[in-house]
């Protein structure tokens, strides 16, 4: 049996065959070439230094070249085969071209684009014999059979030490290049909104500072009219919450000094809190033992009736660090002091739980990506939500109906990819405050069961093991 070269209906171990290019009846392939895609660069060079700086790079499309002989018992039969092939190749939606060389343990699938029959040469024969040449444009990488799995995520970070706290692992990712990940998660019936943050990291891990470290900042310093206490409460991380009773005023009150040791880079700052009045929170950073500090991010928080995560924004730690390029700083631990300051225009009693620094992955796309996703299921029927990086969108299935609506399924940031040749961890913060749906609650006892799927991407063929 020769190489399997077929136009098929889908990526599957046993897809329906739409056209077999190499079954010897009526076609046989005499030449096949699918050279790897070329990297296209945009770079900048100045007279100030040797060399250039890459502003960006992407892989271009590939071109698949196929030479085949068409055998038929009559001219009408040959014309019918040509018509079928031309219709498939000229489809604006493209096709799936399955390729499995003899001896290969698994196929790969090229996603082709609209193409034509480049040339037809008639051969003088008693039967209808023609030599065809096809030049088919295709996406850069070949797809492998899908890899699937499940993850069970605990909603309590608790310093992110126990398995599956705020995330799950996709082990030993297959393929040659990073590939998009699809997540499927349940949507509660009648839930007005569900906001999640997803991030992927191959090497970094979040840093978590609990409120057990929250005090007055400098020893004994408390702004006038402010008081602070710790209260036992099992519904909060580590079983207690930090209470801040505050009067109105713009004097900053430090509530969360803490020392973090993590890698240099960009981080999304997430705060779990229940403000009793409108607050302004500032993220302040300084070197350990240093005398200076700098405000890195500022966020206005509205009052809420239950604890929930607030997205404070992206900060670079330490402040002013260069963009990471894999030549040093990316693997150097950073030791910095992180503190939150609170300002309040009105009096109230607020509670604070913990601060998480989630790798934002701005510097290096292979190290992580961040997305803030809002899913709204206002129906009385439970459904499933999809965070679908493969198609770069979010959507829901409720009662079998597909819901793609910018007012109900939205995201900002970059949806997650997985990087091959390593274990990848998906960080999942279930509920983040949305001003459209302020009543959303965040229960640390919740567990979310997710299903994940990705298609390995290959430069050419698929090895047996990966």
VOPAGU-2260 file (C-alpha; in pm, 1 decimal, decimal comma):
REM VOPAGU-2260
SITE   aa  ch    i         X         Y         Z
SITE  UNK   A    0       0,0       0,0       0,0
SITE  UNK   A    1     134,8     342,6     -93,8
SITE  UNK   A    2     132,2     669,1      97,4
SITE  UNK   A    3    -211,0     788,3     207,3
SITE  UNK   A    4    -276,3    1121,9      32,8
SITE  UNK   A    5    -644,6    1203,7      50,0
SITE  UNK   A    6    -886,9    1493,2      62,5
SITE  UNK   A    7   -1106,0    1417,2     366,1
SITE  UNK   A    8   -1397,8    1575,4     546,6
SITE  UNK   A    9   -1237,7    1630,8     889,6
SITE  UNK   A   10    -946,5    1561,8    1122,4
SITE  UNK   A   11   -1014,6    1210,6    1244,3
SITE  UNK   A   12    -847,5     870,7    1261,2
SITE  UNK   A   13   -1109,4     739,6    1016,2
SITE  UNK   A   14   -1244,7    1038,1     820,3
SITE  UNK   A   15   -1472,6    1019,8     520,0
SITE  UNK   A   16   -1265,6    1026,6     200,5
SITE  UNK   A   17   -1376,7    1290,1     -50,4
SITE  UNK   A   18   -1102,3    1220,5    -304,9
SITE  UNK   A   19    -816,7     970,0    -292,7
SITE  UNK   A   20    -516,2    1103,7    -479,5
SITE  UNK   A   21    -311,4     785,1    -452,3
SITE  UNK   A   22    -535,4     478,8    -470,3
SITE  UNK   A   23    -421,4     393,5    -826,3
SITE  UNK   A   24    -785,5     394,8    -931,1
SITE  UNK   A   25    -816,9     636,4   -1093,9
SITE  UNK   A   26    -521,6     843,9    -958,9
SITE  UNK   A   27    -165,7     769,7    -856,8
SITE  UNK   A   28      79,3    1019,3    -707,2
SITE  UNK   A   29     417,0    1033,2    -879,4
SITE  UNK   A   30     554,3    1323,7    -674,6
SITE  UNK   A   31     465,6    1490,0    -343,4
SITE  UNK   A   32     637,2    1786,3    -177,6
SITE  UNK   A   33     524,0    1989,0     122,7
SITE  UNK   A   34     828,0    2196,7     223,8
SITE  UNK   A   35     818,9    2359,6     569,3
SITE  UNK   A   36     685,9    2715,8     593,4
SITE  UNK   A   37     931,3    3003,4     588,7
SITE  UNK   A   38     960,7    3247,0     876,8
SITE  UNK   A   39     873,5    3603,5     778,1
SITE  UNK   A   40    1042,8    3872,6     984,9
SITE  UNK   A   41     989,6    4243,3    1040,8
SITE  UNK   A   42    1306,4    4389,8    1186,6
SITE  UNK   A   43    1456,2    4728,4    1261,1
SITE  UNK   A   44    1819,2    4831,4    1227,5
SITE  UNK   A   45    1988,6    5157,4    1316,7
SITE  UNK   A   46    2339,6    5298,5    1295,4
SITE  UNK   A   47    2367,1    5297,7    1676,7
SITE  UNK   A   48    2451,6    4928,1    1713,6
SITE  UNK   A   49    2543,3    4623,0    1514,3
SITE  UNK   A   50    2270,3    4382,0    1418,4
SITE  UNK   A   51    1896,9    4428,2    1398,3
SITE  UNK   A   52    1601,7    4391,5    1633,5
SITE  UNK   A   53    1307,2    4174,3    1537,9
SITE  UNK   A   54     984,8    4371,4    1570,4
SITE  UNK   A   55     784,7    4059,2    1492,6
SITE  UNK   A   56     792,0    3731,8    1306,1
SITE  UNK   A   57     534,5    3487,2    1170,0
SITE  UNK   A   58     542,3    3172,7     962,2
SITE  UNK   A   59     406,9    3214,1     610,8
SITE  UNK   A   60     181,4    2974,0     424,0
SITE  UNK   A   61     327,7    2663,1     266,4
SITE  UNK   A   62     277,3    2534,4     -87,1
SITE  UNK   A   63     203,7    2165,0    -142,4
SITE  UNK   A   64     312,6    2032,2    -479,4
SITE  UNK   A   65     147,6    1713,4    -608,3
SITE  UNK   A   66     218,8    1535,3    -937,4
SITE  UNK   A   67     -25,4    1259,9   -1026,2
SITE  UNK   A   68    -132,4    1038,9   -1310,4
SITE  UNK   A   69    -501,7    1007,8   -1390,9
SITE  UNK   A   70    -608,0     674,9   -1541,4
SITE  UNK   A   71    -954,4     620,1   -1681,3
SITE  UNK   A   72   -1120,1     376,0   -1917,0
SITE  UNK   A   73   -1284,8     652,6   -2118,8
SITE  UNK   A   74   -1260,7    1023,8   -2180,0
SITE  UNK   A   75   -1597,3    1081,1   -2011,5
SITE  UNK   A   76   -1481,5     898,0   -1699,4
SITE  UNK   A   77   -1160,5    1103,1   -1695,1
SITE  UNK   A   78   -1357,1    1428,2   -1730,7
SITE  UNK   A   79   -1584,4    1328,8   -1440,3
SITE  UNK   A   80   -1282,8    1270,1   -1213,0
SITE  UNK   A   81   -1130,2    1603,8   -1314,2
SITE  UNK   A   82   -1458,6    1779,8   -1245,0
SITE  UNK   A   83   -1482,3    1631,7    -894,2
SITE  UNK   A   84   -1121,1    1728,8    -816,1
SITE  UNK   A   85   -1166,5    2082,4    -952,8
SITE  UNK   A   86   -1479,7    2137,0    -745,6
SITE  UNK   A   87   -1302,6    2030,4    -426,7
SITE  UNK   A   88    -990,7    2236,5    -489,3
SITE  UNK   A   89   -1182,4    2552,9    -584,6
SITE  UNK   A   90   -1403,0    2551,5    -274,8
SITE  UNK   A   91   -1343,0    2889,7    -101,5
SITE  UNK   A   92   -1362,0    2717,7     236,6
SITE  UNK   A   93   -1058,5    2502,2     161,9
SITE  UNK   A   94   -1013,5    2132,3     234,6
SITE  UNK   A   95    -839,0    1891,0     468,8
SITE  UNK   A   96    -554,0    1703,8     298,3
SITE  UNK   A   97    -462,8    1389,4     490,1
SITE  UNK   A   98    -102,6    1270,4     456,2
SITE  UNK   A   99      40,9     950,9     605,0
SITE  UNK   A  100     359,8     810,9     450,7
SITE  UNK   A  101     401,1     435,2     441,1
SITE  UNK   A  102     521,8     318,4     781,4
SITE  UNK   A  103     412,0     629,3     972,4
SITE  UNK   A  104     207,9     550,5    1284,4
SITE  UNK   A  105     -30,9     844,8    1251,5
SITE  UNK   A  106    -142,2    1090,2     983,0
SITE  UNK   A  107    -119,0    1466,3     968,8
SITE  UNK   A  108    -372,4    1698,6     808,6
SITE  UNK   A  109    -294,5    2006,3     601,5
SITE  UNK   A  110    -559,5    2278,5     592,4
SITE  UNK   A  111    -555,4    2383,9     229,5
SITE  UNK   A  112    -681,7    2702,8      70,3
SITE  UNK   A  113    -862,6    2754,8    -256,4
SITE  UNK   A  114    -652,4    2612,3    -538,4
SITE  UNK   A  115    -659,2    2507,4    -901,8
SITE  UNK   A  116    -517,8    2236,1   -1125,7
SITE  UNK   A  117    -190,9    2393,3   -1236,9
SITE  UNK   A  118    -144,1    2190,1   -1551,8
SITE  UNK   A  119    -292,0    1897,9   -1745,6
SITE  UNK   A  120     -89,3    1703,4   -1999,6
SITE  UNK   A  121    -258,4    1445,8   -2220,5
SITE  UNK   A  122     -63,5    1129,6   -2291,1
SITE  UNK   A  123    -124,2     944,4   -2617,5
SITE  UNK   A  124    -271,8     612,4   -2512,2
SITE  UNK   A  125    -550,8     371,5   -2597,2
SITE  UNK   A  126    -706,7     473,5   -2264,2
SITE  UNK   A  127    -758,8     818,1   -2117,4
SITE  UNK   A  128    -426,1     898,3   -1946,8
SITE  UNK   A  129    -339,1    1244,4   -1816,6
SITE  UNK   A  130     -55,6    1386,3   -1606,4
SITE  UNK   A  131    -166,8    1653,2   -1356,8
SITE  UNK   A  132      25,1    1906,9   -1151,6
SITE  UNK   A  133    -129,5    2061,2    -841,2
SITE  UNK   A  134      11,9    2356,9    -647,3
SITE  UNK   A  135    -200,7    2389,3    -334,9
SITE  UNK   A  136    -154,0    2672,9     -79,3
SITE  UNK   A  137    -205,0    2565,5     281,5
SITE  UNK   A  138    -175,8    2690,2     637,4
SITE  UNK   A  139     179,5    2687,9     777,4
SITE  UNK   A  140     159,5    2376,3     993,8
SITE  UNK   A  141       9,1    2030,9     966,4
SITE  UNK   A  142    -247,5    1927,7    1226,6
SITE  UNK   A  143    -225,0    1607,6    1425,4
SITE  UNK   A  144    -511,1    1410,4    1574,3
SITE  UNK   A  145    -666,8    1596,8    1869,8
SITE  UNK   A  146    -538,3    1551,5    2223,7
SITE  UNK   A  147    -801,2    1580,6    2497,9
SITE  UNK   A  148    -821,1    1571,1    2875,7
SITE  UNK   A  149    -995,1    1705,4    3183,6
SITE  UNK   A  150    -902,0    1929,4    3472,2
SITE  UNK   A  151   -1065,3    1978,9    3810,5
SITE  UNK   A  152    -987,6    2324,1    3950,7
SITE  UNK   A  153   -1021,4    2421,2    4316,9
SITE  UNK   A  154   -1123,0    2781,3    4368,4
SITE  UNK   A  155    -913,1    2835,0    4683,8
SITE  UNK   A  156    -556,3    2945,0    4599,2
SITE  UNK   A  157    -414,3    2893,3    4951,6
SITE  UNK   A  158     -64,5    2994,7    4840,3
SITE  UNK   A  159    -106,2    2780,0    4524,9
SITE  UNK   A  160      70,1    2484,4    4686,3
SITE  UNK   A  161    -180,1    2196,5    4670,8
SITE  UNK   A  162    -258,7    2020,6    4339,6
SITE  UNK   A  163    -520,5    2188,3    4117,6
SITE  UNK   A  164    -544,6    2505,1    4322,1
SITE  UNK   A  165    -659,2    2771,4    4075,4
SITE  UNK   A  166    -542,1    2567,7    3778,0
SITE  UNK   A  167    -452,7    2235,2    3619,1
SITE  UNK   A  168    -169,9    2082,3    3413,9
SITE  UNK   A  169    -167,7    1978,6    3049,5
SITE  UNK   A  170     114,7    1725,3    3057,0
SITE  UNK   A  171     377,5    1658,4    2790,2
SITE  UNK   A  172     227,8    1872,7    2516,0
SITE  UNK   A  173     280,8    1722,7    2171,7
SITE  UNK   A  174     374,4    1887,9    1843,8
SITE  UNK   A  175     651,9    2108,4    1704,2
SITE  UNK   A  176     525,3    2462,0    1769,6
SITE  UNK   A  177     285,1    2629,5    2017,4
SITE  UNK   A  178     -77,4    2544,2    1946,7
SITE  UNK   A  179    -410,6    2695,3    2056,5
SITE  UNK   A  180    -603,7    2542,0    2345,1
SITE  UNK   A  181    -980,7    2505,2    2378,4
SITE  UNK   A  182   -1144,9    2497,2    2721,4
SITE  UNK   A  183   -1498,8    2381,3    2791,1
SITE  UNK   A  184   -1660,2    2458,7    3126,6
SITE  UNK   A  185   -2011,4    2441,4    3272,6
SITE  UNK   A  186   -2226,9    2753,0    3300,4
SITE  UNK   A  187   -2466,7    2756,2    3593,7
SITE  UNK   A  188   -2837,7    2788,5    3513,8
SITE  UNK   A  189   -2975,2    3133,8    3583,3
SITE  UNK   A  190   -2631,5    3277,2    3650,8
SITE  UNK   A  191   -2624,5    3638,0    3542,3
SITE  UNK   A  192   -2255,4    3635,8    3469,1
SITE  UNK   A  193   -1944,4    3432,5    3507,6
SITE  UNK   A  194   -1615,5    3609,5    3466,5
SITE  UNK   A  195   -1294,5    3413,7    3445,0
SITE  UNK   A  196    -930,3    3484,7    3390,0
SITE  UNK   A  197    -724,8    3220,7    3211,1
SITE  UNK   A  198    -351,4    3223,5    3173,4
SITE  UNK   A  199     -97,7    2973,3    3056,6
SITE  UNK   A  200     257,0    2942,1    3177,6
SITE  UNK   A  201     527,0    2694,1    3095,6
SITE  UNK   A  202     787,9    2804,6    3347,9
SITE  UNK   A  203     652,7    3082,3    3569,0
SITE  UNK   A  204     410,6    3036,3    3855,6
SITE  UNK   A  205     189,4    3298,4    4022,3
SITE  UNK   A  206     290,9    3455,2    4349,4
SITE  UNK   A  207      27,0    3461,5    4622,1
SITE  UNK   A  208      29,7    3687,9    4927,9
SITE  UNK   A  209    -243,0    3611,7    5180,1
SITE  UNK   A  210    -395,9    3863,5    5418,2
SITE  UNK   A  211    -211,4    3701,4    5706,9
SITE  UNK   A  212      70,4    3933,8    5596,2
SITE  UNK   A  213    -152,5    4239,2    5579,9
SITE  UNK   A  214     -94,8    4486,5    5859,7
SITE  UNK   A  215     -22,0    4854,4    5897,8
SITE  UNK   A  216     273,1    4866,7    5663,1
SITE  UNK   A  217     538,7    5045,5    5864,1
SITE  UNK   A  218     519,0    4913,7    6223,4
SITE  UNK   A  219     259,8    5094,7    6424,9
SITE  UNK   A  220     163,1    5339,4    6150,2
SITE  UNK   A  221    -208,5    5376,3    6085,6
SITE  UNK   A  222    -372,6    5673,2    5917,9
SITE  UNK   A  223    -602,4    5872,8    6148,2
SITE  UNK   A  224    -955,0    5734,1    6160,9
SITE  UNK   A  225    -851,6    5391,2    6026,4
SITE  UNK   A  226    -847,2    5066,7    6223,7
SITE  UNK   A  227    -738,4    4716,7    6120,9
SITE  UNK   A  228    -815,9    4370,6    6258,1
SITE  UNK   A  229    -803,5    4006,7    6148,9
SITE  UNK   A  230   -1127,8    3809,7    6185,7
SITE  UNK   A  231   -1173,1    3432,8    6166,6
SITE  UNK   A  232   -1399,0    3337,1    5876,5
SITE  UNK   A  233   -1388,0    2998,1    5704,6
SITE  UNK   A  234   -1529,5    3137,6    5378,7
SITE  UNK   A  235   -1208,2    3331,1    5319,6
SITE  UNK   A  236    -864,1    3206,7    5221,3
SITE  UNK   A  237    -680,6    3051,7    5517,8
SITE  UNK   A  238    -992,6    3092,6    5730,9
SITE  UNK   A  239    -968,4    3460,5    5818,3
SITE  UNK   A  240   -1022,2    3801,5    5665,1
SITE  UNK   A  241    -854,1    4135,7    5711,1
SITE  UNK   A  242   -1095,4    4412,0    5820,3
SITE  UNK   A  243   -1025,5    4775,6    5753,4
SITE  UNK   A  244   -1260,0    5033,9    5907,1
SITE  UNK   A  245   -1196,0    5363,3    5731,4
SITE  UNK   A  246   -1315,3    5718,6    5731,9
SITE  UNK   A  247   -1322,4    5934,8    5420,5
SITE  UNK   A  248    -998,3    6088,5    5308,0
SITE  UNK   A  249    -718,2    6075,6    5058,4
SITE  UNK   A  250    -445,7    5981,7    5305,1
SITE  UNK   A  251    -308,8    5647,8    5181,0
SITE  UNK   A  252    -349,7    5358,2    5419,8
SITE  UNK   A  253    -106,9    5068,8    5357,2
SITE  UNK   A  254    -283,1    4735,5    5394,4
SITE  UNK   A  255     -75,5    4473,6    5219,0
SITE  UNK   A  256     301,0    4482,6    5249,0
SITE  UNK   A  257     462,2    4158,7    5146,9
SITE  UNK   A  258     781,8    4019,6    5006,8
SITE  UNK   A  259     757,3    3820,2    4686,8
SITE  UNK   A  260    1025,0    3619,0    4512,3
SITE  UNK   A  261     946,6    3543,4    4149,3
SITE  UNK   A  262    1095,6    3595,3    3804,4
SITE  UNK   A  263    1139,9    3928,8    3634,8
SITE  UNK   A  264     848,1    3999,3    3407,3
SITE  UNK   A  265     495,6    4129,0    3359,8
SITE  UNK   A  266     220,8    4025,6    3600,8
SITE  UNK   A  267    -152,3    4067,2    3626,9
SITE  UNK   A  268    -235,2    4185,7    3981,8
SITE  UNK   A  269    -551,4    4028,6    4123,6
SITE  UNK   A  270    -697,7    4128,8    4461,6
SITE  UNK   A  271    -972,1    3935,3    4642,8
SITE  UNK   A  272   -1171,4    4178,1    4853,9
SITE  UNK   A  273   -1514,0    4298,3    4966,9
SITE  UNK   A  274   -1509,4    4679,3    4974,9
SITE  UNK   A  275   -1768,1    4834,9    5203,3
SITE  UNK   A  276   -1736,0    5168,6    5026,3
SITE  UNK   A  277   -1575,4    5298,9    4711,2
SITE  UNK   A  278   -1198,2    5256,7    4733,8
SITE  UNK   A  279    -892,1    5346,0    4531,8
SITE  UNK   A  280    -623,5    5077,3    4548,4
SITE  UNK   A  281    -263,7    5143,5    4450,9
SITE  UNK   A  282      -1,0    4875,3    4387,5
SITE  UNK   A  283     333,5    4995,4    4519,9
SITE  UNK   A  284     669,2    4824,8    4468,8
SITE  UNK   A  285    1020,9    4880,6    4591,8
SITE  UNK   A  286    1343,1    4685,9    4631,5
SITE  UNK   A  287    1393,6    4498,0    4956,2
SITE  UNK   A  288    1581,7    4726,1    5194,2
SITE  UNK   A  289    1546,5    5019,5    4958,0
SITE  UNK   A  290    1424,3    5363,3    5055,1
SITE  UNK   A  291    1217,1    5438,5    4745,9
SITE  UNK   A  292     885,9    5304,4    4620,6
SITE  UNK   A  293     680,7    5354,5    4307,9
SITE  UNK   A  294     308,9    5328,8    4231,2
SITE  UNK   A  295     275,2    5070,2    3953,9
SITE  UNK   A  296    -102,6    5049,5    3910,0
SITE  UNK   A  297    -416,7    5220,7    4037,2
SITE  UNK   A  298    -772,9    5086,7    4043,2
SITE  UNK   A  299   -1103,6    5222,7    4170,4
SITE  UNK   A  300   -1309,1    4952,9    4345,7
SITE  UNK   A  301   -1684,8    4980,6    4398,6
SITE  UNK   A  302   -1854,9    4842,3    4710,3
SITE  UNK   A  303   -1968,3    4477,9    4689,0
SITE  UNK   A  304   -2182,7    4256,9    4910,1
SITE  UNK   A  305   -1954,9    3951,8    4888,7
SITE  UNK   A  306   -1585,1    3883,7    4830,7
SITE  UNK   A  307   -1467,4    3869,0    4471,1
SITE  UNK   A  308   -1147,2    3903,0    4271,4
SITE  UNK   A  309   -1063,8    4245,3    4127,7
SITE  UNK   A  310    -837,6    4288,4    3827,3
SITE  UNK   A  311    -601,4    4570,7    3923,2
SITE  UNK   A  312    -400,6    4567,0    3598,7
SITE  UNK   A  313     -64,2    4463,2    3454,9
SITE  UNK   A  314     261,1    4570,4    3619,7
SITE  UNK   A  315     624,9    4506,3    3537,7
SITE  UNK   A  316     833,6    4372,7    3823,2
SITE  UNK   A  317    1069,8    4519,0    3906,4
SITE  UNK   A  318     967,7    4855,5    3769,9
SITE  UNK   A  319    1176,1    4959,8    3470,3
SITE  UNK   A  320    1307,3    4610,0    3396,0
SITE  UNK   A  321    1398,6    4554,4    3029,8
SITE  UNK   A  322    1182,5    4342,1    2800,9
SITE  UNK   A  323    1276,6    3978,6    2847,9
SITE  UNK   A  324    1451,9    3813,4    2556,6
SITE  UNK   A  325    1569,0    3483,4    2707,8
SITE  UNK   A  326    1928,4    3596,7    2747,8
SITE  UNK   A  327    1951,9    3636,2    3122,6
SITE  UNK   A  328    1691,2    3820,6    3326,1
SITE  UNK   A  329    1411,2    3576,4    3247,0
SITE  UNK   A  330    1575,2    3314,0    3467,1
SITE  UNK   A  331    1689,1    3544,3    3749,0
SITE  UNK   A  332    1471,2    3551,5    4064,2
SITE  UNK   A  333    1340,3    3893,3    4155,7
SITE  UNK   A  334    1316,1    3993,4    4522,3
SITE  UNK   A  335    1084,6    4289,1    4573,1
SITE  UNK   A  336     851,4    4438,1    4829,6
SITE  UNK   A  337     490,6    4463,9    4715,3
SITE  UNK   A  338     236,3    4675,0    4901,4
SITE  UNK   A  339    -122,0    4788,6    4851,9
SITE  UNK   A  340    -233,4    5135,5    4952,8
SITE  UNK   A  341    -598,9    5228,7    4998,1
SITE  UNK   A  342    -766,6    5565,9    4965,3
SITE  UNK   A  343   -1136,7    5611,2    5038,4
SITE  UNK   A  344   -1363,0    5906,6    4953,3
SITE  UNK   A  345   -1622,0    5784,7    5205,3
SITE  UNK   A  346   -1637,8    5593,8    5531,4
SITE  UNK   A  347   -1694,1    5219,5    5539,3
SITE  UNK   A  348   -1579,7    4874,9    5649,8
SITE  UNK   A  349   -1388,9    4674,7    5391,0
SITE  UNK   A  350   -1243,0    4324,8    5394,9
SITE  UNK   A  351    -936,0    4194,0    5215,9
SITE  UNK   A  352    -827,3    3840,2    5144,9
SITE  UNK   A  353    -519,4    3807,9    4929,6
SITE  UNK   A  354    -317,5    3931,9    4634,4
SITE  UNK   A  355    -214,5    3715,5    4337,7
SITE  UNK   A  356      51,5    3805,6    4081,8
SITE  UNK   A  357     -41,8    3612,5    3768,4
SITE  UNK   A  358     215,5    3594,3    3485,7
SITE  UNK   A  359      80,6    3805,6    3201,2
SITE  UNK   A  360     313,1    3672,2    2930,7
SITE  UNK   A  361     357,0    4000,3    2746,8
SITE  UNK   A  362     731,2    3961,3    2695,9
SITE  UNK   A  363     742,1    3608,2    2561,3
SITE  UNK   A  364     440,7    3456,8    2384,8
SITE  UNK   A  365     563,7    3102,9    2444,2
SITE  UNK   A  366     562,6    3154,0    2819,3
SITE  UNK   A  367     203,4    3243,9    2866,6
SITE  UNK   A  368     -96,8    3445,6    2763,8
SITE  UNK   A  369    -374,8    3619,6    2949,8
SITE  UNK   A  370    -743,8    3654,5    2877,4
SITE  UNK   A  371   -1025,3    3809,4    3076,1
SITE  UNK   A  372   -1345,7    3634,7    2967,7
SITE  UNK   A  373   -1703,9    3725,4    3053,7
SITE  UNK   A  374   -1979,5    3467,4    3001,3
SITE  UNK   A  375   -2343,4    3554,8    3061,0
SITE  UNK   A  376   -2604,7    3279,9    3092,3
SITE  UNK   A  377   -2924,8    3460,6    3182,6
SITE  UNK   A  378   -3139,8    3160,4    3087,1
SITE  UNK   A  379   -3285,2    2910,3    3333,2
SITE  UNK   A  380   -3102,3    2620,6    3167,7
SITE  UNK   A  381   -2746,4    2512,5    3238,9
SITE  UNK   A  382   -2506,2    2501,9    2947,7
SITE  UNK   A  383   -2142,9    2485,9    2845,7
SITE  UNK   A  384   -1907,9    2772,1    2775,4
SITE  UNK   A  385   -1612,1    2748,4    2539,7
SITE  UNK   A  386   -1291,8    2949,1    2558,2
SITE  UNK   A  387   -1179,2    2859,5    2209,2
SITE  UNK   A  388    -833,9    2977,0    2109,9
SITE  UNK   A  389    -850,6    2758,7    1798,0
SITE  UNK   A  390   -1114,2    2990,3    1650,2
SITE  UNK   A  391   -1012,5    3294,3    1860,7
SITE  UNK   A  392   -1354,1    3341,0    2016,7
SITE  UNK   A  393   -1572,3    3256,7    2315,4
SITE  UNK   A  394   -1923,7    3114,8    2293,4
SITE  UNK   A  395   -2183,5    2909,0    2477,9
SITE  UNK   A  396   -2405,8    2610,0    2408,0
SITE  UNK   A  397   -2734,4    2629,3    2597,4
SITE  UNK   A  398   -3005,0    2370,4    2519,3
SITE  UNK   A  399   -2813,1    2281,3    2206,4
SITE  UNK   A  400   -2824,6    2640,8    2078,1
SITE  UNK   A  401   -2499,8    2814,4    1990,8
SITE  UNK   A  402   -2472,1    3160,1    2145,7
SITE  UNK   A  403   -2212,9    3394,5    1996,4
SITE  UNK   A  404   -2304,0    3740,3    2115,6
SITE  UNK   A  405   -2067,1    4025,4    2197,5
SITE  UNK   A  406   -2285,4    4121,4    2493,3
SITE  UNK   A  407   -2278,5    3774,7    2651,6
SITE  UNK   A  408   -1946,0    3619,6    2552,9
SITE  UNK   A  409   -1655,3    3860,2    2547,1
SITE  UNK   A  410   -1285,0    3854,5    2614,6
SITE  UNK   A  411    -985,1    4082,3    2611,5
SITE  UNK   A  412    -621,6    3981,3    2603,6
SITE  UNK   A  413    -478,0    3669,8    2443,0
SITE  UNK   A  414    -647,0    3331,6    2466,0
SITE  UNK   A  415    -415,7    3052,3    2585,2
SITE  UNK   A  416    -173,1    2844,1    2379,8
SITE  UNK   A  417      20,6    2537,2    2490,7
SITE  UNK   A  418     391,8    2494,5    2422,2
SITE  UNK   A  419     516,6    2153,1    2306,3
SITE  UNK   A  420     784,0    1945,1    2473,4
SITE  UNK   A  421     686,1    2047,8    2826,9
SITE  UNK   A  422     414,0    2032,5    3089,9
SITE  UNK   A  423     190,6    2340,0    3064,2
SITE  UNK   A  424     -17,2    2483,4    3347,6
SITE  UNK   A  425    -343,9    2664,5    3294,9
SITE  UNK   A  426    -425,3    2912,4    3571,7
SITE  UNK   A  427    -796,6    2966,1    3617,7
SITE  UNK   A  428    -941,9    3242,8    3836,5
SITE  UNK   A  429   -1309,7    3170,7    3826,2
SITE  UNK   A  430   -1484,7    3493,9    3921,2
SITE  UNK   A  431   -1356,0    3843,7    3854,6
SITE  UNK   A  432   -1560,5    4157,3    3917,1
SITE  UNK   A  433   -1761,1    4288,1    3622,8
SITE  UNK   A  434   -1934,8    4627,5    3653,6
SITE  UNK   A  435   -2218,2    4496,1    3436,4
SITE  UNK   A  436   -2294,4    4215,0    3681,0
SITE  UNK   A  437   -2187,6    4331,6    4028,8
SITE  UNK   A  438   -2377,7    4056,0    4212,8
SITE  UNK   A  439   -2144,1    3773,5    4106,7
SITE  UNK   A  440   -1997,3    3592,1    4407,6
SITE  UNK   A  441   -1672,4    3402,4    4451,1
SITE  UNK   A  442   -1692,1    3096,2    4675,8
SITE  UNK   A  443   -1358,0    2941,8    4766,4
SITE  UNK   A  444   -1526,3    2601,7    4809,0
SITE  UNK   A  445   -1625,0    2585,2    4439,5
SITE  UNK   A  446   -1470,2    2324,2    4212,8
SITE  UNK   A  447   -1485,8    2362,2    3834,4
SITE  UNK   A  448   -1450,7    2060,3    3606,9
SITE  UNK   A  449   -1311,2    2162,6    3268,6
SITE  UNK   A  450   -1244,5    1973,6    2949,2
SITE  UNK   A  451    -956,0    2074,6    2726,1
SITE  UNK   A  452    -854,5    1999,9    2368,1
SITE  UNK   A  453    -571,9    2093,1    2136,2
SITE  UNK   A  454    -445,0    1986,6    1794,5
SITE  UNK   A  455     -66,2    1930,4    1783,2
SITE  UNK   A  456      96,6    2131,5    1505,5
SITE  UNK   A  457     379,3    1982,2    1302,2
SITE  UNK   A  458     631,9    2121,5    1058,7
SITE  UNK   A  459     604,5    1804,7     849,1
SITE  UNK   A  460     532,2    1460,6     995,2
SITE  UNK   A  461     426,3    1330,0    1333,2
SITE  UNK   A  462     668,3    1118,8    1540,7
SITE  UNK   A  463     527,2     807,3    1704,0
SITE  UNK   A  464     557,6     938,8    2059,1
SITE  UNK   A  465     477,8    1308,7    2023,9
